[in-house]
Structure formats: C-alpha cells, structure tokens
Amino acid sequence: MSPEETHLPQFVPQAKATLSELQHQFNASIQTIDHLKTKLAKRAKVIETARVRVQKEVQPLVQEMVARRMALVYLLDETLHQEDLPRLEKEKLTAFVKDQASTLVHHYGAEELTSLLHRYQEPAPASAAEAQVKAETQHLLKNVLGLEVNLQDLSDLEAFQARLDQQMQEEQEKREAQRAHRQKAKAQQAQAAKAKAQLQNISKASRRLYTTLAKLLHPDREQDPHARIWKEEAMKKVTLAYHQDDFFELFRLQLEFMQEQEQVLTQVPEEQLTYYVHLLEEQIKEMEDEHSTYYMGPDAHLFHEFGGTPKQMETKFRSAKKGLREEIEQLDFALADFKDPVAVREFLKRL
C-alpha cells in the first residue's frame, strides 16, 4: 500500500464553525504521522536497495581484495623468515605483517590468518629469573593497587613509571566511566519501561479496534452483494494490520468504514477523540524512535556509505567500486614485485 493510500481523514471546519483545540491536535497528529510514514517507507526502500547492491556489486570486489591482501601477508611472512634482514627492517616488516593480519582477521573475518596472527602476538621468551621478578611485581601491583600491568623491561624505570601512571589514569577513567554507565543504565531502563508501556497501550488499542472492526465488517452478516465484497476486502486489510500490530492502519480502516457508512468525524465523542489523540502521539513517538535508528542503529553505516537520493547512491557506489578496483590493481602489482626481496627492502625504507 502506497503512503498516499494510508492518509487518514481530518476534521474540516464547516461553514460558520471553527475547529476545537482537540480537533486541531487530531489533525496535526495525522499530518505528522502521514509525513513520518512517508519518510520511513522511503528510507526503508533506500536501505533495502543499498543492501542488495552491496551484495551484488561491492561484496565480490571486497572478497577479491581480501584474497589478495591475505596472499600478500603470506608472502611477506615467508620473506621475513627466509631473508636475513637487518634489525630495523625486520621490526618494520614484523609490525606491517601483524597489522595487516589483524585487520583481515578482525574486520574482514579472515579466520585463516588467526594462527599466523597469534604467532606474531606471542611475547618474546624471557629468562627464568626475569620472568619470576616480573610475575612477583605484577602480583604485587594487582593485589595492592588493583592494577594489571604488563611489565616489559624493569631496567627502564622511567618507562615503567610512565606505564604505571598511564595504567592508574586508565583505571580512574574506567571507574568514572562505569559510574556514568550505571547512571545512564538507570535512565535507559526507565525510558525503556516507559516505551514498553506505550507499546502495550497501542497494542491494547489495536486489539480493541480489531474486535470492533471484526464485528462491524463481518461479511457473512451483510445482505447487499456489493457491500459484502467491500467488507471482505476491508476485513483482509484489518486482519493483516492486526497481525502486524499496526494501530495506525487499524485506525485508518475504522475511519474509512465510518466514511463508507456516511458517518463523520464530528460524531466522535470528545472523550474518545481525546483517547485517539493520546494514542496518535504515542504512535508519533514510536515512529520518531524508529526513524532515529537509521542514524544510530545497525543500518546507520550502510546508509551513510551508500544511501541517499538515487544520484547520491550512484555516486557512492561508483566511488566505492573504483576504490576497490584500484586497490586490487595495486595489490596485484605488490604481489608480483615483492617476490624480489630487494623490492621488499625498498618498500620498508618508505615505511
């Protein structure tokens, strides 16, 4: 159903009459919901289009790029163990291979490199006496000060003091962050409870509307053939809206039925209208929350990278594919060039 078909009827002032404040609120809520529904439908369509295009156009290029970067890591790892490199060059190459492997494992899911990465992350062997001193010192720091300090070289007291100061600062910041998180969690729990209550109210209203409409629209009770056909189609829409817990759509169908029966909104009692306005405001809040997830939720990155108008999306996809193809070309060149250890050493000079 298109957004144009889901607009609700509004109050229209009659001749020599003005709308009440409550009727104005009702109209304003309807206009806001119509606007939000249109925005949400458009955004959902953009997200789905972007997701499909990413899988079809971008992901294959990403897989090609990852395969070549993995091949490069294996090649440089082999060079590191076969060539007798100077200490500085060896340190540079070790850091580069470790960084590349870490990125591929953690950001691209290249589990094949896990064992290689672990090998680069293992600490260098230490003497038994040095290891015992480090263990005793770390035990003291942990039990007395509550600090987890990884001691690399106790002979460098200035470096040790700097690491200790940094660790203590981090622990202080961590405690402050935990305190702030607890306060934020309480506020979030209260907000979540309020949102849950709002959703429950809307669900109850949806059930009430569904029951009312089911009684009014039951086609078996209709004698007029044309009216029966209309009620059958309307009942299908009512049932679908109820299963989707779409109060807005059920409400629209109720008002549509009122119009079909030549009833008008002005016949709605003020108490019932007040309740409707309250529910519509809750519906607006729910839809605004849903809209905000496009900026902070799981699809936020996808929309930022590939969403927008059709022209913007085309530009973003073209740029992403161009960048990946260029990277693949550069990796192909590096794979061919780095088979020569001299080229690797030239590369390390530029790091």
Secondary structure, 3 states (H helix, E strand, C coil): CCHHHHCCCCCCCCCCCCCCHHHHHHHHHHHHHHHHHHHHHHHHHHHHHHHHHHHHHHHHHHHHHHHHHHHHHHHHHHHHHHCCCCHHHHHHHHHHHHHHHHHHHHHHCCHHHHHHHHHHHCCCCCCHHHHHHHHHHHHHHHHHHCCCCCCCCCCCHHHHHHHHHHHHHHHHHHHHHHHHHHHHHHHHHHHHHHHHHHHHHHHHHHHHHHHHHHHHHCHHHCCCHHHHHHHHHHHHHHHHHHHCCCHHHHHHHHHHHHHHCCCCHHHCCHHHHHHHHHHHHHHHHHHHHHHHHHHHCCCHHHHHHHCCCHHHHHHHHHHHHHHHHHHHHHHHHHHHHCCCHHHHHHHHHCC
